[in-house]
């Protein structure tokens, strides 16, 4: 089998209301923009993949064609080596590898998780919020999430003073498992700079979380390349420390493990690794006694790729992004069906490949 074509489409979906995620400081997001890729083969099988986009995205269809045309999509390792060159000179290309697995699975008649040697399994979901809102509003939204079957919620914070929101949420829900994301690992700086925390601020925040209790982890309180700082923080607090969602490539994730930096490793298969290297990273994390719970907040195709990885990696949790107006329908707008949880658990699709279908009415005529 050979790759015969690469096509890129920019998709733009209106959210309906202004959304202010913590990773774009000060910027009111009103659309969900995606770069969609189709990889065609001489066997008539097409694989799909998608990456986040912003302000129209970057067109690299021609560049990818130069590296991919004529390649056998089953040669994942060989193509990953070529994608390393794309990573060197252009945008991160790891999502493209998802299309290879989609092709391989469709060719074999098997879902990706089965190609990875796993059986379908239920994974508990946690409701992942994206914005900072006041405690009363957040408590009301959490009541909705609990009614939908969620037993854990991740709160966003951006400054040390937001510990008060966490504390009020804990008082309202004494038994609820909480995750807390400081979002200091990275940010898209458009309108303003994000306020980074010093090590002392991160440690003080972690120690207040110790007092609050039942906090599954504190996520990215420091920059994503501060491997030593994370190790110091992990040593100084009893709250588990998580990170690594946007670190670029296998070697950076290996540095977290070599330094003893994290309790939970979170690389996103769409942003950091691709599918194969995500499962390799999960195995490496397991050898170090570190949990593997990837970030999933991209789009429906990125989410389902991570879901196959989590199935193979036996992840303890699945991040389920939901913070209206950001809903599963917004995340999955490019698919024919929305991927949803079932009373607090989720399973990877069992159709061949990634197991989802593209809504082709969105593509240019």
JOKA-V797769 format. One record per helix or strand of 2 or more residues. SS is the DSSP state (h for helix, s for strand). FROM is the first residue (numbers start at 1). LEN is the number of residues. If there is no record, write none. Layout:
[[SS,FROM,LEN] [SS,FROM,LEN]]
//
This chain:
[[s,3,17] [s,29,13] [s,46,7] [h,61,8] [h,76,14] [h,96,13] [h,112,4] [s,123,6] [h,135,13] [s,152,5] [h,160,13] [s,177,5] [h,199,14] [s,215,5] [h,227,10] [s,241,3] [h,250,10] [s,264,2] [h,269,5] [h,275,13] [s,291,2] [h,300,14] [s,318,4] [h,328,4] [s,345,2] [h,360,3]]
//
